[in-house]
Amino acid sequence: MKNIFVIFKREYLTRVKNKTFIIMTFLAPLLMVGFYAATIYIATETGDDDRTKTVYVSDNNPELLLSHNPPANYVLLPAPSDSDSALAHVERGLVHGWLSVEDRDLRSVDSATYYTSETPSITEKESLKEWIRNKATQRQFARLGLREGQIDSLQSSCSLETKEVNGQGDVKESSSGLKSGIGFALAFMIYIFIFVYGSMVMRSAMEEKTNRIVEVIVSSVKPFDLMMGKILGVAAVGLTQFVAWIVLAVGLVFGISALFLNSGNGMTTQQAVQTGIEARTGMGGMGAGSGTAVSMGGEMSAQGSGMTSGARDMAAEFTEPLSNLPYFQILAVFLLFFVGGYLLYSSFFAAIGSAVNQESDVQQFMMPVTLPLVFGFVIAQTVALKAPHGAMAKLFSMIPLTSPIVMVVRAPFGVPFSELALSFGLLVLTFVLMVWLSSRIYRIGILSYGKKPTWKDLWKWLR
Amino acid sequence: MSKVIEAIKVCKTFGEQRVSKNIDLAVEQGSIYGLLGPNGAGKTTLIRMLSTITQPDSGEILFKGEALKESHAHQMGYMPEERGLYKKMTVADQLLFFAELRGLSTKDAKASVKHWLQRLDMMEWARKKVEEISKGMAQKVQFVSCVLHNPQLLILDEPFSGFDPVNADLIKDLIIELKNQGTSIIFSTHRMDNVESLCDHLAIIHQGEKVLDGGVSEIRRKYATGVYEVGFYQAVEWGAGMSATGESTLISEQLQSDGKVVYRFQTSDSFSPDQLLKLAMGKGNLVHYSEHIPSIHEIFVDTVSKTAEPIAGATIASGPL
């Protein structure tokens, strides 16, 4: 035990004292936030084609199509009557394209043809299609003698609230979206942690082997102790980083909200809800937000109230379910499966690190180890989020190689204790077995130099 | 004197290869034991068994009379042939780690590290990372790392390989000093020059078997072949009077670079050294007269080449597999 501790201490301290570690601990959250912000920004802002396109439109009733509201970034012109010159204009680049709607009634969306010199993207095609469809619907409504205001009132909306009934007869609000989000975030954390810190264990084993330090160490420490000390030491490094991030995140959130509250520039959720209610009932007028919403008539007013009621809905949707989440269960499941999953996989990584002589030999052994992990993540993303209580989700939350990821996705939706216990029991059993097997490979691997090991060699070392 | 470590009929097999075959060995306290053998003879395998890294398939190893167990590792120091240090760790942290691994408390470890760094004049390097110090310095750190805990038995696998001559001499002095303090030392080497000057006792391992074992002077005496050397400043004529020396025949005549001519005589049991000397003195200006005692090198080459099997063993890897 003392030896495991000595190894643990070295693994932990050398890493935590490392400058890169300290910098990354502070930088990584910023990079993560920056990365997501950039992705979202690119997806929403710059992803669209913002050229203005001049397009011919030919229709049996062009006035209607051309009348108002062309799709964004489009300028619509009536097409020349003869189709050959229309096509020639498109070919020469005088206009971007030619939208020809042949169907007289505009009942079928397939009846339009879009001629263009460059193939439109799927989004572009979809938005054109949607626009034509809307126009066709409007025309149909007009034919039925409905005015525009009446048409709007036909659009109905619906919100579905979910409430959870538990064994004690309590009825609580719940939110599937929230649960999915939390489950997925936790699963993602486990996935990343296993990869990042698992390969750290692997590189550490490799470093000792290639620097020829390992023989001195195993003359005073059992290979099993060396491996365990290493795995636990690296895990502690990861946990330290997690704790640092949580502290950092909480600090940031409090810091930012304090900043905003003091300067009065922002609205808290409660303020937003309050404003929303005032706007809808028309009782406000003093607050800046509600004042504008009420004073502007027509469309803007509708938009304003829509927005604030959206904020209220969102707040209502999340605040109560947030307090109703089975926090203890989620946290317990996360920690247990997190530790179990990491220990299981890192023992594989340690065995690989001990077997190979150089980084380039790693690949052939990595594949079978990372595959179940990636597979688990895919299952988590698809099956477990769609049907957390379905047979597939249940199955993969039992298999120890995928359970650490799939089970945490299921956890917020409530998993019966018996299933949790069985799955965790299987995970622990597999972990013990695998650590034992890996330590057998490790034991011989670390002292085997020379040729690149094969699967056959590993099998021989196991026996 | 008591035995620090003793191997009795130790065998080890890797796959089809028998790397150690019934090896017996005993190291007296406060002595230096040399383990000789060509590359791949099984020295490292034997040493790994003695230092608890691997276990013999059969036979037993006793440490101070007890069956060898892992806890004995704390009383041993081991410097493998393939050695290295953590490049990113400082000299002091690294030594502290190794001392604690060998069972010292943090306090004792710190004291010992300080003692050794002062002893080798390396205090100013204590806070440097290993990648920042010279190779010679790293070699010293390497040696210190296995003696920090004051081991009773120090096992050194090819201790001089990779060391520059200055450091090799330093290590040699340290080895002798440790021996004088009562530490027992086993070291393996395929170089003979160190053996004669350092070892009290030696064993030659060849193809996994111990082919020779004994005290260094005792072995050399045992391998004395009855060859006498007579040297003059110029060539002389033998012939007349040779019969008076008993059974002795001239076997070689060698002109040396300094102009001396050395004659070698193979003698028999009835030979009288006095007669040959007397005869030689009448032949010219005699400058050298001695019995030829073979060097360990000659004994080694002789022993290894006499083994019936071809030296296929030389290809056996020193590690498992």
Interface residues (C-beta under 8 A of the other chain):
Chain A: K2 N3 V6 I7 R10 T14 N18 E207 N211 R212 I213 E215 V216 I217 V218 S219 S220 V221 K222 I444 L447 S448 Y449 G450 D457
Chain B: R48 S51 T52 I53 E70 A73 H74 M76 Y78 M79 P80 E82 R83 G84 L85 Y86 K87 K88 M89 D93 F97 F98 E100 L101 R102 G103 S145 C146 A317 G319 P320 L321
